[in-house]
Amino acid sequence: MKVPSEQLAKMIKCNQFPRSANYEPVWVVENQMGPNALWLMEWLCRDMDLKPRMRVLDMGCGKAISSVFLAREFGVQVFANDLWISASDNWKRICEAGVSDRVFPIHAESRSLPYAEGFFDAIVSVDSYHYYGTDDLYLAYFSKFVRPGGQIGIAVPGLMQDFDGEVPEHLIRKQKSGGVFWVEECWSIRTLDWWKNHWGHSAAMSIELGDSLPDGCRLWLQWERAIDAAGANIFPSDEEVLEADGGRFIGFHRLMARRKEVEPR
Ligand SMILES: C[S@@+](CC[C@H](N)C(=O)[O-])C[C@H]1O[C@@H](n2cnc3c(N)ncnc32)[C@H](O)[C@@H]1O
């Protein structure tokens, strides 16, 4: 780590996320896979009904730091499900974090989940659902795993407005870091209205909340600067694009829906 923990703590200090501030900054930075997973999970869970001992699926948990956060902050049992990161890799981190009695690592693909229908009291996902959940048929499959009355909440990178024609030049410009922000997989980054419409078709789920993170782009930039300074960015830096964007197009959305007690025919 190129900067000491205290300096990193100052760089990622953020009044909106007091719970996240209690986690060792070096641990958070070393285990990041993009935007700050703890900030996104704290934001998402602020309006979810999480109670101790609930069974929660953390879908696309990456290196499971959000799963550790859920177990510590809410006393819930967490199934830390990921594809790119192995269960053994996450189990090591979970044990080191002292939550091996409550967090269970699972390696599974989003379309072949090894859970019983209705098993979870809640499902959460940060910076992951857009990789598979834009499929029209996905929510009908995914929603079966939460019990009737249970919630699904996601926080995803989002478009603050649609493009009028071409992708804006600043998003596809090659940056000094060598990176280009808008790569092929960014086509699954959608507006809040798109997500509301997408989930609005569900027969099983009722949308309870959909909004955007205030100042999301600036927070992403603050985080990007910190991981760059620490030499921990696993991608070429996107500081330049986030600065140029200033929140015109890039930010974060969250969506929350509850499974209906009785599904209409
Ligand atoms: C950008 S990473 C974010 C990880 C973590 N949520 C975080 O914020 O640090 C996206 C995660 O989504 C997971 N993912 C992507 N496609 C998936 C799929 N088809 N099935 C299960 N997980 C998937 C990957 O394994 C990856 O860890």
The ligand as an SDF file (V2000), in Angstrom:
LIG
                    3D

 27 29  0  0  0  0  0  0  0  0999 V2000
  -17.5120   -5.4120  -10.2180 C   0  0  0  0  0  0  0  0  0  0  0  0
  -17.5580   -6.8690   -9.2650 S   0  0  0  0  0  0  0  0  0  0  0  0
  -18.2220   -6.2500   -7.7420 C   0  0  0  0  0  0  0  0  0  0  0  0
  -18.0260   -7.1900   -6.6070 C   0  0  0  0  0  0  0  0  0  0  0  0
  -18.5650   -6.7010   -5.2720 C   0  0  0  0  0  0  0  0  0  0  0  0
  -20.0010   -6.6430   -5.2350 N   0  0  0  0  0  0  0  0  0  0  0  0
  -17.9800   -5.3440   -4.9400 C   0  0  0  0  0  0  0  0  0  0  0  0
  -18.7060   -4.3510   -5.0410 O   0  0  0  0  0  0  0  0  0  0  0  0
  -16.8030   -5.2990   -4.6030 O   0  0  0  0  0  0  0  0  0  0  0  0
  -18.9750   -7.7240   -9.9610 C   0  0  0  0  0  0  0  0  0  0  0  0
  -19.2270   -9.0720   -9.3260 C   0  0  0  0  0  0  0  0  0  0  0  0
  -20.3880   -9.6450   -9.9430 O   0  0  0  0  0  0  0  0  0  0  0  0
  -20.1880  -11.0390  -10.0600 C   0  0  0  0  0  0  0  0  0  0  0  0
  -20.8930  -11.5560  -11.2300 N   0  0  0  0  0  0  0  0  0  0  0  0
  -20.8440  -11.0810  -12.4940 C   0  0  0  0  0  0  0  0  0  0  0  0
  -21.5430  -11.8720  -13.3170 N   0  0  0  0  0  0  0  0  0  0  0  0
  -22.0360  -12.8750  -12.5450 C   0  0  0  0  0  0  0  0  0  0  0  0
  -22.8290  -14.0090  -12.8150 C   0  0  0  0  0  0  0  0  0  0  0  0
  -23.2450  -14.2710  -14.0450 N   0  0  0  0  0  0  0  0  0  0  0  0
  -23.1590  -14.8250  -11.7760 N   0  0  0  0  0  0  0  0  0  0  0  0
  -22.7390  -14.5420  -10.5180 C   0  0  0  0  0  0  0  0  0  0  0  0
  -21.9860  -13.4840  -10.2070 N   0  0  0  0  0  0  0  0  0  0  0  0
  -21.6350  -12.6750  -11.2040 C   0  0  0  0  0  0  0  0  0  0  0  0
  -18.7070  -11.2470  -10.2640 C   0  0  0  0  0  0  0  0  0  0  0  0
  -18.3000  -12.4900   -9.7820 O   0  0  0  0  0  0  0  0  0  0  0  0
  -18.0790  -10.0480   -9.5580 C   0  0  0  0  0  0  0  0  0  0  0  0
  -17.4640  -10.3650   -8.3500 O   0  0  0  0  0  0  0  0  0  0  0  0
  1  2  1  0
  2  3  1  0
  2 10  1  0
  3  4  1  0
  4  5  1  0
  5  6  1  0
  5  7  1  0
  7  8  2  0
  7  9  1  0
 10 11  1  0
 11 12  1  0
 11 26  1  0
 12 13  1  0
 13 14  1  0
 13 24  1  0
 14 15  1  0
 14 23  1  0
 15 16  2  0
 16 17  1  0
 17 18  1  0
 17 23  2  0
 18 19  1  0
 18 20  2  0
 20 21  1  0
 21 22  2  0
 22 23  1  0
 24 25  1  0
 24 26  1  0
 26 27  1  0
M  CHG  2   2   1   9  -1
M  END
$$$$
